[in-house]
Amino acid sequence: MSFRDNSSLHYWGEEDEEELAMLRERFPDWRIWRGQDEKRETSGWYAVRSSQPEENPFRALEADTAHALTQLLEQEDLASP
């Protein structure tokens, strides 16, 4: 099974680019992207662990805001061995 980096599939507004870049820099073991709804408007923040996507390719973190995703990523990193 291959894993596809969804970040290239979505457009996000300029206001999100800086936040997205900071999250990606702070959590380098994660693939982080903005989602889109059916109207192609930005919707949600998503992340999957990029170092081992084949172990659990369906395990993704999902949040409504960058701040909420940051909290989830911090919790996941603390729980990881």
C-alpha positions as a printed NumPy array, in Angstrom:
array([[  0.   ,   0.   ,   0.   ],
       [  1.387,   3.389,  -0.866],
       [  0.73 ,   6.566,   1.04 ],
       [ -0.078,   9.806,  -0.702],
       [  0.78 ,  13.193,   0.736],
       [ -2.541,  15.029,   0.638],
       [ -0.936,  18.442,   1.076],
       [ -0.467,  18.759,  -2.679],
       [ -4.176,  18.158,  -3.293],
       [ -5.52 ,  21.134,  -1.413],
       [ -5.327,  24.878,  -1.634],
       [ -5.384,  26.943,   1.508],
       [ -5.555,  30.678,   1.805],
       [ -2.534,  32.842,   2.521],
       [ -3.679,  33.333,   6.098],
       [ -3.133,  29.605,   6.717],
       [  0.24 ,  29.242,   5.004],
       [  2.272,  30.629,   7.891],
       [  0.456,  28.53 ,  10.478],
       [  0.778,  25.449,   8.316],
       [  4.516,  26.037,   7.835],
       [  5.02 ,  26.467,  11.593],
       [  3.128,  23.251,  12.349],
       [  5.133,  21.307,   9.769],
       [  8.389,  22.657,  11.198],
       [  7.386,  21.945,  14.795],
       [  6.131,  18.411,  14.019],
       [  8.456,  17.058,  11.308],
       [  7.296,  13.457,  11.818],
       [  3.804,  14.382,  10.692],
       [  2.204,  15.202,   7.35 ],
       [ -0.072,  18.155,   7.995],
       [ -2.549,  19.736,   5.607],
       [ -5.766,  21.717,   5.323],
       [ -8.853,  19.983,   4.082],
       [-11.532,  21.123,   1.678],
       [-15.265,  20.738,   1.834],
       [-17.526,  19.864,  -1.088],
       [-17.517,  23.533,  -2.145],
       [-13.694,  23.461,  -2.273],
       [-13.454,  25.838,   0.674],
       [-10.821,  25.209,   3.326],
       [-12.184,  23.087,   6.105],
       [-10.393,  21.415,   8.968],
       [ -6.772,  20.642,   9.826],
       [ -5.406,  17.124,   9.375],
       [ -2.264,  15.168,  10.195],
       [ -0.894,  11.654,   9.814],
       [  2.4  ,  10.365,  11.122],
       [  4.739,  10.468,   8.141],
       [  7.468,   8.254,   9.592],
       [  5.29 ,   5.109,   9.649],
       [  2.136,   5.601,   7.563],
       [  2.119,   1.962,   6.48 ],
       [  1.634,   0.784,  10.085],
       [ -1.732,   2.485,  10.401],
       [ -2.589,   4.363,   7.194],
       [ -6.115,   5.122,   8.359],
       [ -5.049,   6.774,  11.628],
       [ -5.369,  10.49 ,  11.091],
       [ -5.785,  13.397,  13.449],
       [ -8.536,  15.859,  12.635],
       [ -9.313,  19.245,  14.187],
       [-11.33 ,  22.346,  13.4  ],
       [ -8.484,  24.776,  14.142],
       [ -4.685,  24.837,  13.988],
       [ -4.597,  25.296,  17.752],
       [ -6.731,  22.204,  18.348],
       [ -4.547,  20.181,  15.963],
       [ -1.441,  21.371,  17.805],
       [ -2.884,  20.044,  21.062],
       [ -3.655,  16.668,  19.458],
       [ -0.159,  16.443,  17.968],
       [  1.416,  17.245,  21.341],
       [ -0.662,  14.521,  23.013],
       [  0.281,  11.981,  20.339],
       [  3.981,  12.813,  20.603],
       [  3.856,  12.465,  24.393],
       [  2.101,   9.08 ,  24.099],
       [  4.561,   7.705,  21.531],
       [  7.427,   5.543,  22.78 ]])
